Amino acid sequence: MSTIAIVDYGMCNLDSVARAVEKFGGTPLVTDQKKEIENAAGIILPGVGSFADAMQELHRRSLSALLQNKAKEGIPFLGICLGMQLMASTGYEGGETAGLNIIPGKVIRFIADDSQTRIPHVGWNEVAQITASPIFTNLTDNTDFYFVHSYHFQCADEFVLARTPYCGNFISVIGSGSAFGVQFHPEKSLKNGAKIITNFLALC
Amino acid sequence: MLKVRIIPTLLYKNYGLVKGIGFDSWRRVGAALQSIMVYSLREVDELIFLDITATLEKRSPDFDTIDELADECFMPLTVGGGVQCLDDIYRLLMVGADKVAINSAALLSPGLVSEAAGRFGSQCIIVSIDFKREKNDTLQVYTHAGTKAADISPIEFARQVEGEGAGEILLTSIDRDGTMTGYDLDCIKQVTETVSIPVIASGGAGNAQDIFAAISHGKASAAAAASIFHFTEQTPMEIKQYLRKQGIPVRL
């Protein structure tokens, strides 16, 4: 079984991600140790919290350059929620902050497009697949995932794998090679989330 | 389209789940772990778990118990009760809460909501507001599981905590709690018109029509309910099927 490093940078609970990986056949290793991340067959970067604080925590553990390099080398990489956002070049939560720059883009706050639109975007919403990707194997198009966030990713079309109909149809899945980012929480999205985790593990 | 969420509320007291009327007359309704496993199996949208005696007993949340419960929860989980400081929130997130509900401390510890939102992000900070309709029909916030009146209206308090960075409001009518006579639609509507963060209606749901009213009339983003699931045969799925027939977007 492949060891999947779940990067622990002190920002959130990693149990649910670790349990999901284990359930679908991977060996989760929750770690902030460079050596262990270096040797893993795949890397998951989860996260809850603000962009600036998260980057500071990654820098403090000297993990930013390592994560950038591993993703660029082609080690399967999955960013979840804030973890996806950290893959950007720049984030604007907690002040303008340089991200991991795995996928060029920026992370900005939602601006409500009408008075009925509430921010944060909380709850189940559809993921409309734009580009075919192994991360979507066996997954029905326009099916629901669980979201909870106030910021969203903006990048060039070539990196957009899926969008979600809220606040101007935001980008909910990004990808470049074997690096993926999902704005929703697969570990909290029941059966559909399980398919995303399974598909990611199949690449590792 | 973003779906309206139907959220079972689990109230925890003396190591088991309870349900009362008007925040009183508690009846035991089963074990927490079993309930969470059943709701996981039924794939509900989300769960709210509130330890209703923690603040009254001046103790912290029971992190070990919540850790065990969260392990069985494959859907989003909000945890509240006894949350007094940043460290409580941090520890709840670490044991598996996806969102943390702050009630009494949101009022009594100025700065807590804004510090928590700054550190953990607004999206995981819910402020839980319990209110009563007083004899002169004014609305008043209560803290400490509904035992202490606070000199502020839920509308004003909602506006305040939104400004401090709360990501969601859980709005519970103490008068309607457990009565199954419908939500306090007027208060829900006033709060949803005041804030632009999501509002979860709570207290009073007796049937699917009550929940429809909270969404269509009250403009709530989600409806929390307990008695309806503990004491009637209705399931979250049946309620969502009813809502879909009325044109409300739900996840089936």
Interface residues (C-beta under 8 A of the other chain):
Chain A: C12 N13 D15 S16 R19 V48 G49 S50 D53 L82 E93 G94 A112 S115 Q116 T117 R118 I119 P120 H121 V122 G123 W124 N125 E126 D144 Y146 V148 H149 S150 P165 Y166 H185 E187 K188 L190 K191
Chain B: M1 L2 K3 V4 R5 E43 D45 E46 D67 A70 D71 F74 M75 P76 L93 M94 V95 G96 A97 D98 K99 G118 R119 F120 G121 S122 Q123 C124 G167 E168 S196 I197 P198 K219 S221 A222 R251
